[in-house]
Amino acid sequence: MSTTDFSPAITPAPPLSPAQLAFPCDPERGRLLYDAVKDRLAESFRQIATACASVAEIDEARFTAFLDSIARARKISPRFFAIYYEILVAADEDDIDAVSSLFAQLISEDAGDSVPSYNLTDADLGPGNSARYSRWADMDPEYPISLLPLNSAEFARIASVTRDAFGLMDVGAPEVSGEIRSLLAQVVFASGGVGDTLMFHGISSFYLWGTMILNAEGHKTTLDVLQTLAHETSHMHLFAVALDSPLVQNPDEERYHSPLRVDPRPMDGIYHATYVTARMHYVLTRLIASGTLNAAQLEEAKAACANHVKAFREGYQSVSSQGLLTELGRDLMSGAHAYMRPYL
């Protein structure tokens, strides 16, 4: 889900430098990208407030304090991105009362620099936010999903495995864990519904920027979680890099074979999947070389790397033969391909 448009009136950010476009993980680049998205959100809120000021009730002092807190904060709550889109929907429907109510939910807050883990409950996320997260995570009408909270035992298990995954990367691939921590504001654990057509693995979306929703059911080992952390934050990386320029120009309604999904996907999705596959291979290769994996993890990592090579080969074939790539899209994918070339 790569909806990255905020407001056409905002001045585009300067082009990324070659170092910022490089494939290897970089914590400082992650911080720059997170700040760019955060600043864009603040400017978008400011413009909407100005446009709505004559009809909606907006506490100017409180709103100014909120914008100041965004500017100072290292990270912000992902719910503010969802509220932004809810304000757009309410304004489009001329629901002024809803616009006023949503602006009242914008409070000064600094999410800090950690990556806390939450269950998909109002007790963890705040009143009304479990439904809000579920709504904005489920945006594909072709494959609706049901997000359900975990019981306490399962939440404790997956939270422990996730701490182990970060700890393993901190020792064996610190630049990877550093970039993930710089882009990720929180991990939310959930499970899917029994009747869902597809079982979701992990979800990241610009509607909830900074959140990774992880399906505990599909993550049994430390490397399972570790790869999904790399997977979803690579999507976030691409979302942020492509704020002002698309990666591909293929029409959204066209569908192509995906290396990571059984269903045909738009080319933008194929592009994301291909790039993300290379990133998962990258982190596992770094861990294999570091000597930090035990025997069972080493075998698991080698098997996963072989699958990632196969998936990248399939995805790259689709992207290179059918993708209408922008200059940005070509530059980013060339870095991923240069990294993967020795393994192909």
Secondary structure, DSSP 8 states (H G I E B T S, - for coil): -------TTS-------HHHH-SS--HHHHHHHHHHHHHHHHHHHHHHHHHHTTTS---HHHHHHHHHHHHH-SS--THHHHHHHHHHHHHHTT-HHHHHHHHHT-------SS--EEESSHHHH-TTHHHHHHHHH---TTS----B---HHHHHHHHHHHHHHHHHHHHH-HHHHHHHHHH--EEEEEB--TT-SS---EE--GGGTTEEEEEGGG--SHHHHHHHHHHHHHHHHHHHHTSSS-SB-S-TT--B--SS-SS-B-HHHHHHHHHHHHHHHHHHHHHHHHT-S-HHHHHHHHHHHHHHHHHHHHHHHHHHHH--B-HHHHHHHHHHHHHHGGG-
